[in-house]
Amino acid sequence: MGRHVRLPRYLTAAIMVPTPMIGKEEALILYSGDESVFVEHHDALRALAGTADFLGADHGLAPLYDIGMLEVFFASMSAFVHAAALARRVGGVSAERFLPYGLGMLAILPDTLKEVAADIDNGTFSGDQDKVEMELVALAHMVETSRAAGLDASLAESMRALAERTVAAGNGHLGWSKTVDHL
């Protein structure tokens, strides 16, 4: 007689906060995998994090979101640290003095990212508000300024290289979101 083998039911999780925040309302844990496990244990999972989001049946989704969110986080922090180093090195400006201006740039990101996400998903890269060829000029200036200050320019060089590939492919007249096709 054939035996029925029951496959394990499980969830994959990505904890998106430092450990001291576990159990707090502002904590976020992402889950993917067997939705019935998520539903069955939702109350316990909510006790671990105020936000317990189920992303889908693919167990790889929670780790994928984790990596993507960490990329946004560390790229933003690295950009601020680099800008603060540049301000200090070139102008003797403290990081705290520069902070409100860095925060001002971050304040426009939510609306900007909404537009970028829509462009990527819809395949529309109009270039009405920005053009990669225009951004390339700013990125080249960032590289030159960083080098002149004796700072590591690799972050700006990476962004400049992405813009250069996009322009070289004939997409310089389109918006920055078009760079997604050149990564």
Sequence and secondary structure as in RCSB ss.txt:
>XXXX:A:sequence
MGRHVRLPRYLTAAIMVPTPMIGKEEALILYSGDESVFVEHHDALRALAGTADFLGADHGLAPLYDIGMLEVFFA
SMSAFVHAAALARRVGGVSAERFLPYGLGMLAILPDTLKEVAADIDNGTFSGDQDKVEMELVALAHMVETSRAAG
LDASLAESMRALAERTVAAGNGHLGWSKTVDHL
>XXXX:A:secstr
          EEEEE S GGGTTSTT EEEEEE HHHHHHTHHHHHHH SEEEE  S TTHHHHHHHHHHHHHHH
HHHHHHHHHHHHHHHH   HHHHHHHHHHHHHHHHHHHHHHHHHHHHT    SS  HHHHHHHHHHHHHHHHHTT
   HHHHHHHHHHHHHIIIIITTS GGGGGGG 
